Amino acid sequence: MKMYCTIEFREVENPEIAEIVAKSLSPDNLRNIETNIDTDNISIRISTEKITSLIATVDDYLMNAKIAEDILRDIKNK
């Protein structure tokens, strides 16, 4: 059975942060991860065969997105 998950990012205060984070993570996308960047919304669609793979992929993606966001905010605040 194929499972799908969509993660959406909306950064109200700094919309460019969400776009930069998505673009910085997209080179690591496997064939089962699709990134769509719109002006006010970033969506990442993940598909897997196993629930454990889906959970692990979402967890990794969110952890990496948080790290990228923290780095960008630190750079902007300097």
PDB file with SEQRES, HELIX, SHEET and CRYST1 records, atoms N, CA, C and O in Angstrom:
SEQRES   1 A   78  MET LYS MET TYR CYS THR ILE GLU PHE ARG GLU VAL GLU          
SEQRES   2 A   78  ASN PRO GLU ILE ALA GLU ILE VAL ALA LYS SER LEU SER          
SEQRES   3 A   78  PRO ASP ASN LEU ARG ASN ILE GLU THR ASN ILE ASP THR          
SEQRES   4 A   78  ASP ASN ILE SER ILE ARG ILE SER THR GLU LYS ILE THR          
SEQRES   5 A   78  SER LEU ILE ALA THR VAL ASP ASP TYR LEU MET ASN ALA          
SEQRES   6 A   78  LYS ILE ALA GLU ASP ILE LEU ARG ASP ILE LYS ASN LYS          
HELIX    1 AA1 PRO A   15  LEU A   25  1                                  11    
HELIX    2 AA2 SER A   26  ASP A   28  5                                   3    
HELIX    3 AA3 ILE A   51  LYS A   76  1                                  26    
SHEET    1 AA1 3 MET A   3  PHE A   9  0                                        
SHEET    2 AA1 3 ILE A  42  THR A  48 -1                                        
SHEET    3 AA1 3 ILE A  33  ILE A  37 -1                                        
CRYST1    1.000    1.000    1.000  90.00  90.00  90.00 P 1           1          
ATOM      1  N   MET A   1       0.849  -1.175   0.000  1.00  0.00           N  
ATOM      2  CA  MET A   1       0.000   0.000   0.000  1.00  0.00           C  
ATOM      3  C   MET A   1       0.895   1.239   0.000  1.00  0.00           C  
ATOM      4  O   MET A   1       1.855   1.312   0.766  1.00  0.00           O  
ATOM      5  N   LYS A   2       0.588   2.186  -0.837  1.00  0.00           N  
ATOM      6  CA  LYS A   2       1.331   3.434  -0.929  1.00  0.00           C  
ATOM      7  C   LYS A   2       0.750   4.437   0.062  1.00  0.00           C  
ATOM      8  O   LYS A   2      -0.465   4.616   0.137  1.00  0.00           O  
ATOM      9  N   MET A   3       1.628   5.088   0.820  1.00  0.00           N  
ATOM     10  CA  MET A   3       1.208   6.105   1.785  1.00  0.00           C  
ATOM     11  C   MET A   3       1.801   7.448   1.387  1.00  0.00           C  
ATOM     12  O   MET A   3       2.901   7.524   0.840  1.00  0.00           O  
ATOM     13  N   TYR A   4       1.052   8.502   1.673  1.00  0.00           N  
ATOM     14  CA  TYR A   4       1.471   9.851   1.307  1.00  0.00           C  
ATOM     15  C   TYR A   4       1.369  10.776   2.511  1.00  0.00           C  
ATOM     16  O   TYR A   4       0.522  10.601   3.387  1.00  0.00           O  
ATOM     17  N   CYS A   5       2.249  11.756   2.526  1.00  0.00           N  
ATOM     18  CA  CYS A   5       2.215  12.786   3.562  1.00  0.00           C  
ATOM     19  C   CYS A   5       2.618  14.096   2.897  1.00  0.00           C  
ATOM     20  O   CYS A   5       3.534  14.124   2.076  1.00  0.00           O  
ATOM     21  N   THR A   6       1.942  15.168   3.249  1.00  0.00           N  
ATOM     22  CA  THR A   6       2.299  16.487   2.739  1.00  0.00           C  
ATOM     23  C   THR A   6       2.646  17.387   3.910  1.00  0.00           C  
ATOM     24  O   THR A   6       1.878  17.513   4.864  1.00  0.00           O  
ATOM     25  N   ILE A   7       3.808  18.007   3.826  1.00  0.00           N  
ATOM     26  CA  ILE A   7       4.254  18.982   4.820  1.00  0.00           C  
ATOM     27  C   ILE A   7       4.139  20.345   4.163  1.00  0.00           C  
ATOM     28  O   ILE A   7       4.592  20.530   3.033  1.00  0.00           O  
ATOM     29  N   GLU A   8       3.532  21.307   4.861  1.00  0.00           N  
ATOM     30  CA  GLU A   8       3.411  22.658   4.319  1.00  0.00           C  
ATOM     31  C   GLU A   8       4.098  23.646   5.241  1.00  0.00           C  
ATOM     32  O   GLU A   8       3.962  23.582   6.463  1.00  0.00           O  
ATOM     33  N   PHE A   9       4.841  24.567   4.630  1.00  0.00           N  
ATOM     34  CA  PHE A   9       5.504  25.637   5.364  1.00  0.00           C  
ATOM     35  C   PHE A   9       4.898  26.959   4.937  1.00  0.00           C  
ATOM     36  O   PHE A   9       4.750  27.234   3.746  1.00  0.00           O  
ATOM     37  N   ARG A  10       4.554  27.760   5.905  1.00  0.00           N  
ATOM     38  CA  ARG A  10       4.132  29.141   5.654  1.00  0.00           C  
ATOM     39  C   ARG A  10       4.841  30.008   6.682  1.00  0.00           C  
ATOM     40  O   ARG A  10       4.609  29.874   7.883  1.00  0.00           O  
ATOM     41  N   GLU A  11       5.683  30.875   6.218  1.00  0.00           N  
ATOM     42  CA  GLU A  11       6.405  31.783   7.105  1.00  0.00           C  
ATOM     43  C   GLU A  11       5.814  33.168   6.899  1.00  0.00           C  
ATOM     44  O   GLU A  11       6.082  33.820   5.890  1.00  0.00           O  
ATOM     45  N   VAL A  12       5.012  33.613   7.850  1.00  0.00           N  
ATOM     46  CA  VAL A  12       4.291  34.874   7.710  1.00  0.00           C  
ATOM     47  C   VAL A  12       5.237  36.065   7.825  1.00  0.00           C  
ATOM     48  O   VAL A  12       5.154  37.000   7.028  1.00  0.00           O  
ATOM     49  N   GLU A  13       6.132  36.040   8.805  1.00  0.00           N  
ATOM     50  CA  GLU A  13       7.023  37.174   9.047  1.00  0.00           C  
ATOM     51  C   GLU A  13       8.089  37.321   7.958  1.00  0.00           C  
ATOM     52  O   GLU A  13       8.364  38.435   7.513  1.00  0.00           O  
ATOM     53  N   ASN A  14       8.680  36.227   7.534  1.00  0.00           N  
ATOM     54  CA  ASN A  14       9.732  36.223   6.513  1.00  0.00           C  
ATOM     55  C   ASN A  14       9.466  35.107   5.510  1.00  0.00           C  
ATOM     56  O   ASN A  14      10.016  34.015   5.652  1.00  0.00           O  
ATOM     57  N   PRO A  15       8.635  35.355   4.500  1.00  0.00           N  
ATOM     58  CA  PRO A  15       8.290  34.292   3.556  1.00  0.00           C  
ATOM     59  C   PRO A  15       9.500  33.709   2.824  1.00  0.00           C  
ATOM     60  O   PRO A  15       9.484  32.548   2.415  1.00  0.00           O  
ATOM     61  N   GLU A  16      10.548  34.521   2.662  1.00  0.00           N  
ATOM     62  CA  GLU A  16      11.720  34.010   1.947  1.00  0.00           C  
ATOM     63  C   GLU A  16      12.455  32.931   2.736  1.00  0.00           C  
ATOM     64  O   GLU A  16      13.165  32.118   2.145  1.00  0.00           O  
ATOM     65  N   ILE A  17      12.297  32.905   4.063  1.00  0.00           N  
ATOM     66  CA  ILE A  17      12.955  31.878   4.872  1.00  0.00           C  
ATOM     67  C   ILE A  17      12.433  30.494   4.498  1.00  0.00           C  
ATOM     68  O   ILE A  17      13.220  29.565   4.317  1.00  0.00           O  
ATOM     69  N   ALA A  18      11.130  30.347   4.384  1.00  0.00           N  
ATOM     70  CA  ALA A  18      10.558  29.047   4.016  1.00  0.00           C  
ATOM     71  C   ALA A  18      11.056  28.613   2.643  1.00  0.00           C  
ATOM     72  O   ALA A  18      11.364  27.440   2.435  1.00  0.00           O  
ATOM     73  N   GLU A  19      11.135  29.551   1.710  1.00  0.00           N  
ATOM     74  CA  GLU A  19      11.608  29.217   0.365  1.00  0.00           C  
ATOM     75  C   GLU A  19      13.079  28.801   0.378  1.00  0.00           C  
ATOM     76  O   GLU A  19      13.452  27.833  -0.284  1.00  0.00           O  
ATOM     77  N   ILE A  20      13.911  29.521   1.120  1.00  0.00           N  
ATOM     78  CA  ILE A  20      15.336  29.185   1.199  1.00  0.00           C  
ATOM     79  C   ILE A  20      15.528  27.819   1.843  1.00  0.00           C  
ATOM     80  O   ILE A  20      16.342  27.020   1.381  1.00  0.00           O  
ATOM     81  N   VAL A  21      14.778  27.548   2.911  1.00  0.00           N  
ATOM     82  CA  VAL A  21      14.877  26.243   3.577  1.00  0.00           C  
ATOM     83  C   VAL A  21      14.489  25.131   2.600  1.00  0.00           C  
ATOM     84  O   VAL A  21      15.199  24.132   2.484  1.00  0.00           O  
ATOM     85  N   ALA A  22      13.380  25.301   1.908  1.00  0.00           N  
ATOM     86  CA  ALA A  22      12.929  24.272   0.959  1.00  0.00           C  
ATOM     87  C   ALA A  22      13.950  24.057  -0.153  1.00  0.00           C  
ATOM     88  O   ALA A  22      14.240  22.920  -0.523  1.00  0.00           O  
ATOM     89  N   LYS A  23      14.493  25.149  -0.686  1.00  0.00           N  
ATOM     90  CA  LYS A  23      15.484  25.024  -1.757  1.00  0.00           C  
ATOM     91  C   LYS A  23      16.779  24.392  -1.254  1.00  0.00           C  
ATOM     92  O   LYS A  23      17.439  23.657  -1.988  1.00  0.00           O  
ATOM     93  N   SER A  24      17.142  24.678  -0.004  1.00  0.00           N  
ATOM     94  CA  SER A  24      18.381  24.102   0.526  1.00  0.00           C  
ATOM     95  C   SER A  24      18.246  22.610   0.800  1.00  0.00           C  
ATOM     96  O   SER A  24      19.237  21.882   0.744  1.00  0.00           O  
ATOM     97  N   LEU A  25      17.036  22.146   1.094  1.00  0.00           N  
ATOM     98  CA  LEU A  25      16.825  20.729   1.377  1.00  0.00           C  
ATOM     99  C   LEU A  25      16.488  19.912   0.128  1.00  0.00           C  
ATOM    100  O   LEU A  25      16.683  18.697   0.121  1.00  0.00           O  
ATOM    101  N   SER A  26      15.996  20.544  -0.904  1.00  0.00           N  
ATOM    102  CA  SER A  26      15.529  19.799  -2.078  1.00  0.00           C  
ATOM    103  C   SER A  26      16.616  19.022  -2.830  1.00  0.00           C  
ATOM    104  O   SER A  26      16.281  18.007  -3.440  1.00  0.00           O  
ATOM    105  N   PRO A  27      17.896  19.424  -2.830  1.00  0.00           N  
ATOM    106  CA  PRO A  27      18.890  18.578  -3.512  1.00  0.00           C  
ATOM    107  C   PRO A  27      19.000  17.168  -2.927  1.00  0.00           C  
ATOM    108  O   PRO A  27      19.420  16.240  -3.619  1.00  0.00           O  
ATOM    109  N   ASP A  28      18.629  17.008  -1.668  1.00  0.00           N  
ATOM    110  CA  ASP A  28      18.677  15.686  -1.036  1.00  0.00           C  
ATOM    111  C   ASP A  28      17.416  14.860  -1.266  1.00  0.00           C  
ATOM    112  O   ASP A  28      17.332  13.715  -0.821  1.00  0.00           O  
ATOM    113  N   ASN A  29      16.435  15.436  -1.959  1.00  0.00           N  
ATOM    114  CA  ASN A  29      15.187  14.709  -2.192  1.00  0.00           C  
ATOM    115  C   ASN A  29      15.435  13.427  -2.974  1.00  0.00           C  
ATOM    116  O   ASN A  29      16.134  13.418  -3.987  1.00  0.00           O  
ATOM    117  N   LEU A  30      14.852  12.361  -2.484  1.00  0.00           N  
ATOM    118  CA  LEU A  30      14.849  11.108  -3.222  1.00  0.00           C  
ATOM    119  C   LEU A  30      13.690  11.140  -4.205  1.00  0.00           C  
ATOM    120  O   LEU A  30      12.949  12.121  -4.255  1.00  0.00           O  
ATOM    121  N   ARG A  31      13.525  10.092  -4.978  1.00  0.00           N  
ATOM    122  CA  ARG A  31      12.427  10.059  -5.960  1.00  0.00           C  
ATOM    123  C   ARG A  31      11.059  10.112  -5.302  1.00  0.00           C  
ATOM    124  O   ARG A  31      10.075  10.470  -5.949  1.00  0.00           O  
ATOM    125  N   ASN A  32      10.984   9.761  -4.029  1.00  0.00           N  
ATOM    126  CA  ASN A  32       9.693   9.738  -3.344  1.00  0.00           C  
ATOM    127  C   ASN A  32       9.374  11.049  -2.632  1.00  0.00           C  
ATOM    128  O   ASN A  32       8.391  11.124  -1.894  1.00  0.00           O  
ATOM    129  N   ILE A  33      10.190  12.086  -2.842  1.00  0.00           N  
ATOM    130  CA  ILE A  33       9.951  13.386  -2.212  1.00  0.00           C  
ATOM    131  C   ILE A  33       9.847  14.442  -3.305  1.00  0.00           C  
ATOM    132  O   ILE A  33      10.731  14.572  -4.152  1.00  0.00           O  
ATOM    133  N   GLU A  34       8.753  15.191  -3.267  1.00  0.00           N  
ATOM    134  CA  GLU A  34       8.507  16.232  -4.265  1.00  0.00           C  
ATOM    135  C   GLU A  34       8.295  17.562  -3.553  1.00  0.00           C  
ATOM    136  O   GLU A  34       7.458  17.658  -2.656  1.00  0.00           O  
ATOM    137  N   THR A  35       9.046  18.586  -3.945  1.00  0.00           N  
ATOM    138  CA  THR A  35       8.943  19.908  -3.337  1.00  0.00           C  
ATOM    139  C   THR A  35       8.287  20.866  -4.318  1.00  0.00           C  
ATOM    140  O   THR A  35       8.697  20.949  -5.476  1.00  0.00           O  
ATOM    141  N   ASN A  36       7.265  21.592  -3.858  1.00  0.00           N  
ATOM    142  CA  ASN A  36       6.601  22.626  -4.656  1.00  0.00           C  
ATOM    143  C   ASN A  36       6.714  23.949  -3.915  1.00  0.00           C  
ATOM    144  O   ASN A  36       6.370  24.046  -2.737  1.00  0.00           O  
ATOM    145  N   ILE A  37       7.202  24.970  -4.622  1.00  0.00           N  
ATOM    146  CA  ILE A  37       7.394  26.284  -4.022  1.00  0.00           C  
ATOM    147  C   ILE A  37       6.472  27.271  -4.715  1.00  0.00           C  
ATOM    148  O   ILE A  37       6.597  27.511  -5.916  1.00  0.00           O  
ATOM    149  N   ASP A  38       5.540  27.845  -3.948  1.00  0.00           N  
ATOM    150  CA  ASP A  38       4.663  28.905  -4.429  1.00  0.00           C  
ATOM    151  C   ASP A  38       5.029  30.181  -3.686  1.00  0.00           C  
ATOM    152  O   ASP A  38       5.893  30.164  -2.811  1.00  0.00           O  
ATOM    153  N   THR A  39       4.381  31.277  -4.027  1.00  0.00           N  
ATOM    154  CA  THR A  39       4.730  32.553  -3.408  1.00  0.00           C  
ATOM    155  C   THR A  39       4.447  32.591  -1.910  1.00  0.00           C  
ATOM    156  O   THR A  39       5.194  33.221  -1.162  1.00  0.00           O  
ATOM    157  N   ASP A  40       3.398  31.938  -1.463  1.00  0.00           N  
ATOM    158  CA  ASP A  40       3.061  32.007  -0.037  1.00  0.00           C  
ATOM    159  C   ASP A  40       2.990  30.641   0.633  1.00  0.00           C  
ATOM    160  O   ASP A  40       2.549  30.539   1.778  1.00  0.00           O  
ATOM    161  N   ASN A  41       3.417  29.592  -0.062  1.00  0.00           N  
ATOM    162  CA  ASN A  41       3.287  28.247   0.493  1.00  0.00           C  
ATOM    163  C   ASN A  41       4.367  27.332  -0.081  1.00  0.00           C  
ATOM    164  O   ASN A  41       4.623  27.328  -1.285  1.00  0.00           O  
ATOM    165  N   ILE A  42       4.987  26.568   0.792  1.00  0.00           N  
ATOM    166  CA  ILE A  42       5.936  25.539   0.390  1.00  0.00           C  
ATOM    167  C   ILE A  42       5.316  24.208   0.779  1.00  0.00           C  
ATOM    168  O   ILE A  42       4.909  24.027   1.926  1.00  0.00           O  
ATOM    169  N   SER A  43       5.240  23.279  -0.159  1.00  0.00           N  
ATOM    170  CA  SER A  43       4.699  21.965   0.179  1.00  0.00           C  
ATOM    171  C   SER A  43       5.669  20.874  -0.256  1.00  0.00           C  
ATOM    172  O   SER A  43       6.260  20.924  -1.335  1.00  0.00           O  
ATOM    173  N   ILE A  44       5.809  19.900   0.614  1.00  0.00           N  
ATOM    174  CA  ILE A  44       6.671  18.760   0.374  1.00  0.00           C  
ATOM    175  C   ILE A  44       5.801  17.522   0.456  1.00  0.00           C  
ATOM    176  O   ILE A  44       5.173  17.270   1.484  1.00  0.00           O  
ATOM    177  N   ARG A  45       5.759  16.751  -0.616  1.00  0.00           N  
ATOM    178  CA  ARG A  45       4.951  15.533  -0.629  1.00  0.00           C  
ATOM    179  C   ARG A  45       5.879  14.332  -0.590  1.00  0.00           C  
ATOM    180  O   ARG A  45       6.795  14.201  -1.402  1.00  0.00           O  
ATOM    181  N   ILE A  46       5.621  13.463   0.368  1.00  0.00           N  
ATOM    182  CA  ILE A  46       6.438  12.274   0.574  1.00  0.00           C  
ATOM    183  C   ILE A  46       5.558  11.054   0.351  1.00  0.00           C  
ATOM    184  O   ILE A  46       4.426  11.003   0.830  1.00  0.00           O  
ATOM    185  N   SER A  47       6.074  10.078  -0.371  1.00  0.00           N  
ATOM    186  CA  SER A  47       5.339   8.824  -0.566  1.00  0.00           C  
ATOM    187  C   SER A  47       6.258   7.657  -0.221  1.00  0.00           C  
ATOM    188  O   SER A  47       7.437   7.654  -0.576  1.00  0.00           O  
ATOM    189  N   THR A  48       5.705   6.673   0.472  1.00  0.00           N  
ATOM    190  CA  THR A  48       6.465   5.478   0.844  1.00  0.00           C  
ATOM    191  C   THR A  48       5.543   4.266   0.845  1.00  0.00           C  
ATOM    192  O   THR A  48       4.321   4.390   0.759  1.00  0.00           O  
ATOM    193  N   GLU A  49       6.148   3.109   0.943  1.00  0.00           N  
ATOM    194  CA  GLU A  49       5.400   1.855   1.024  1.00  0.00           C  
ATOM    195  C   GLU A  49       5.141   1.447   2.473  1.00  0.00           C  
ATOM    196  O   GLU A  49       4.177   0.735   2.756  1.00  0.00           O  
ATOM    197  N   LYS A  50       6.000   1.895   3.388  1.00  0.00           N  
ATOM    198  CA  LYS A  50       5.902   1.473   4.788  1.00  0.00           C  
ATOM    199  C   LYS A  50       5.687   2.674   5.696  1.00  0.00           C  
ATOM    200  O   LYS A  50       6.263   3.739   5.474  1.00  0.00           O  
ATOM    201  N   ILE A  51       4.866   2.503   6.708  1.00  0.00           N  
ATOM    202  CA  ILE A  51       4.598   3.581   7.657  1.00  0.00           C  
ATOM    203  C   ILE A  51       5.863   3.968   8.417  1.00  0.00           C  
ATOM    204  O   ILE A  51       6.070   5.146   8.709  1.00  0.00           O  
ATOM    205  N   THR A  52       6.705   3.001   8.737  1.00  0.00           N  
ATOM    206  CA  THR A  52       7.940   3.320   9.463  1.00  0.00           C  
ATOM    207  C   THR A  52       8.872   4.175   8.608  1.00  0.00           C  
ATOM    208  O   THR A  52       9.541   5.069   9.126  1.00  0.00           O  
ATOM    209  N   SER A  53       8.919   3.911   7.316  1.00  0.00           N  
ATOM    210  CA  SER A  53       9.728   4.734   6.412  1.00  0.00           C  
ATOM    211  C   SER A  53       9.167   6.144   6.311  1.00  0.00           C  
ATOM    212  O   SER A  53       9.923   7.115   6.268  1.00  0.00           O  
ATOM    213  N   LEU A  54       7.847   6.260   6.274  1.00  0.00           N  
ATOM    214  CA  LEU A  54       7.205   7.569   6.207  1.00  0.00           C  
ATOM    215  C   LEU A  54       7.519   8.381   7.453  1.00  0.00           C  
ATOM    216  O   LEU A  54       7.879   9.554   7.359  1.00  0.00           O  
ATOM    217  N   ILE A  55       7.384   7.767   8.606  1.00  0.00           N  
ATOM    218  CA  ILE A  55       7.664   8.460   9.868  1.00  0.00           C  
ATOM    219  C   ILE A  55       9.125   8.897   9.922  1.00  0.00           C  
ATOM    220  O   ILE A  55       9.414  10.032  10.301  1.00  0.00           O  
ATOM    221  N   ALA A  56      10.041   8.018   9.553  1.00  0.00           N  
ATOM    222  CA  ALA A  56      11.468   8.347   9.592  1.00  0.00           C  
ATOM    223  C   ALA A  56      11.807   9.471   8.615  1.00  0.00           C  
ATOM    224  O   ALA A  56      12.595  10.359   8.940  1.00  0.00           O  
ATOM    225  N   THR A  57      11.216   9.436   7.427  1.00  0.00           N  
ATOM    226  CA  THR A  57      11.482  10.460   6.422  1.00  0.00           C  
ATOM    227  C   THR A  57      10.953  11.817   6.868  1.00  0.00           C  
ATOM    228  O   THR A  57      11.645  12.826   6.735  1.00  0.00           O  
ATOM    229  N   VAL A  58       9.741  11.848   7.391  1.00  0.00           N  
ATOM    230  CA  VAL A  58       9.166  13.103   7.887  1.00  0.00           C  
ATOM    231  C   VAL A  58      10.002  13.640   9.043  1.00  0.00           C  
ATOM    232  O   VAL A  58      10.283  14.837   9.099  1.00  0.00           O  
ATOM    233  N   ASP A  59      10.397  12.777   9.956  1.00  0.00           N  
ATOM    234  CA  ASP A  59      11.215  13.191  11.094  1.00  0.00           C  
ATOM    235  C   ASP A  59      12.543  13.789  10.624  1.00  0.00           C  
ATOM    236  O   ASP A  59      12.940  14.854  11.097  1.00  0.00           O  
ATOM    237  N   ASP A  60      13.223  13.125   9.711  1.00  0.00           N  
ATOM    238  CA  ASP A  60      14.491  13.634   9.186  1.00  0.00           C  
ATOM    239  C   ASP A  60      14.303  14.974   8.485  1.00  0.00           C  
ATOM    240  O   ASP A  60      15.088  15.902   8.682  1.00  0.00           O  
ATOM    241  N   TYR A  61      13.263  15.068   7.672  1.00  0.00           N  
ATOM    242  CA  TYR A  61      13.025  16.299   6.925  1.00  0.00           C  
ATOM    243  C   TYR A  61      12.759  17.470   7.870  1.00  0.00           C  
ATOM    244  O   TYR A  61      13.327  18.549   7.703  1.00  0.00           O  
ATOM    245  N   LEU A  62      11.895  17.254   8.860  1.00  0.00           N  
ATOM    246  CA  LEU A  62      11.572  18.330   9.794  1.00  0.00           C  
ATOM    247  C   LEU A  62      12.778  18.729  10.630  1.00  0.00           C  
ATOM    248  O   LEU A  62      12.966  19.914  10.909  1.00  0.00           O  
ATOM    249  N   MET A  63      13.597  17.768  11.032  1.00  0.00           N  
ATOM    250  CA  MET A  63      14.797  18.080  11.799  1.00  0.00           C  
ATOM    251  C   MET A  63      15.750  18.932  10.953  1.00  0.00           C  
ATOM    252  O   MET A  63      16.279  19.933  11.437  1.00  0.00           O  
ATOM    253  N   ASN A  64      15.966  18.547   9.711  1.00  0.00           N  
ATOM    254  CA  ASN A  64      16.847  19.309   8.829  1.00  0.00           C  
ATOM    255  C   ASN A  64      16.277  20.689   8.508  1.00  0.00           C  
ATOM    256  O   ASN A  64      17.027  21.660   8.411  1.00  0.00           O  
ATOM    257  N   ALA A  65      14.968  20.784   8.344  1.00  0.00           N  
ATOM    258  CA  ALA A  65      14.333  22.077   8.094  1.00  0.00           C  
ATOM    259  C   ALA A  65      14.505  23.001   9.292  1.00  0.00           C  
ATOM    260  O   ALA A  65      14.764  24.193   9.121  1.00  0.00           O  
ATOM    261  N   LYS A  66      14.368  22.474  10.488  1.00  0.00           N  
ATOM    262  CA  LYS A  66      14.540  23.276  11.706  1.00  0.00           C  
ATOM    263  C   LYS A  66      15.976  23.780  11.820  1.00  0.00           C  
ATOM    264  O   LYS A  66      16.201  24.941  12.162  1.00  0.00           O  
ATOM    265  N   ILE A  67      16.937  22.923  11.539  1.00  0.00           N  
ATOM    266  CA  ILE A  67      18.345  23.334  11.588  1.00  0.00           C  
ATOM    267  C   ILE A  67      18.612  24.436  10.563  1.00  0.00           C  
ATOM    268  O   ILE A  67      19.258  25.434  10.883  1.00  0.00           O  
ATOM    269  N   ALA A  68      18.126  24.263   9.345  1.00  0.00           N  
ATOM    270  CA  ALA A  68      18.315  25.274   8.301  1.00  0.00           C  
ATOM    271  C   ALA A  68      17.661  26.594   8.686  1.00  0.00           C  
ATOM    272  O   ALA A  68      18.240  27.660   8.477  1.00  0.00           O  
ATOM    273  N   GLU A  69      16.459  26.528   9.247  1.00  0.00           N  
ATOM    274  CA  GLU A  69      15.761  27.746   9.675  1.00  0.00           C  
ATOM    275  C   GLU A  69      16.530  28.445  10.788  1.00  0.00           C  
ATOM    276  O   GLU A  69      16.677  29.667  10.760  1.00  0.00           O  
ATOM    277  N   ASP A  70      17.021  27.695  11.762  1.00  0.00           N  
ATOM    278  CA  ASP A  70      17.795  28.287  12.858  1.00  0.00           C  
ATOM    279  C   ASP A  70      19.053  28.981  12.339  1.00  0.00           C  
ATOM    280  O   ASP A  70      19.390  30.074  12.794  1.00  0.00           O  
ATOM    281  N   ILE A  71      19.741  28.357  11.400  1.00  0.00           N  
ATOM    282  CA  ILE A  71      20.947  28.957  10.828  1.00  0.00           C  
ATOM    283  C   ILE A  71      20.607  30.254  10.110  1.00  0.00           C  
ATOM    284  O   ILE A  71      21.304  31.255  10.281  1.00  0.00           O  
ATOM    285  N   LEU A  72      19.548  30.253   9.311  1.00  0.00           N  
ATOM    286  CA  LEU A  72      19.137  31.467   8.598  1.00  0.00           C  
ATOM    287  C   LEU A  72      18.778  32.593   9.558  1.00  0.00           C  
ATOM    288  O   LEU A  72      19.159  33.742   9.336  1.00  0.00           O  
ATOM    289  N   ARG A  73      18.056  32.277  10.612  1.00  0.00           N  
ATOM    290  CA  ARG A  73      17.678  33.306  11.585  1.00  0.00           C  
ATOM    291  C   ARG A  73      18.907  33.851  12.311  1.00  0.00           C  
ATOM    292  O   ARG A  73      18.988  35.051  12.572  1.00  0.00           O  
ATOM    293  N   ASP A  74      19.864  32.980  12.638  1.00  0.00           N  
ATOM    294  CA  ASP A  74      21.103  33.438  13.273  1.00  0.00           C  
ATOM    295  C   ASP A  74      21.871  34.378  12.353  1.00  0.00           C  
ATOM    296  O   ASP A  74      22.395  35.399  12.800  1.00  0.00           O  
ATOM    297  N   ILE A  75      21.938  34.037  11.073  1.00  0.00           N  
ATOM    298  CA  ILE A  75      22.642  34.883  10.108  1.00  0.00           C  
ATOM    299  C   ILE A  75      21.948  36.234   9.974  1.00  0.00           C  
ATOM    300  O   ILE A  75      22.613  37.269   9.939  1.00  0.00           O  
ATOM    301  N   LYS A  76      20.625  36.235   9.897  1.00  0.00           N  
ATOM    302  CA  LYS A  76      19.869  37.488   9.748  1.00  0.00           C  
ATOM    303  C   LYS A  76      19.994  38.382  10.976  1.00  0.00           C  
ATOM    304  O   LYS A  76      19.933  39.605  10.856  1.00  0.00           O  
ATOM    305  N   ASN A  77      20.166  37.789  12.151  1.00  0.00           N  
ATOM    306  CA  ASN A  77      20.237  38.563  13.389  1.00  0.00           C  
ATOM    307  C   ASN A  77      21.631  39.109  13.671  1.00  0.00           C  
ATOM    308  O   ASN A  77      21.813  39.854  14.634  1.00  0.00           O  
ATOM    309  N   LYS A  78      22.605  38.759  12.864  1.00  0.00           N  
ATOM    310  CA  LYS A  78      23.975  39.261  13.099  1.00  0.00           C  
ATOM    311  C   LYS A  78      24.214  40.546  12.377  1.00  0.00           C  
ATOM    312  O   LYS A  78      25.306  41.108  12.461  1.00  0.00           O  
TER     313      LYS A  78                                                      
END                                                                             
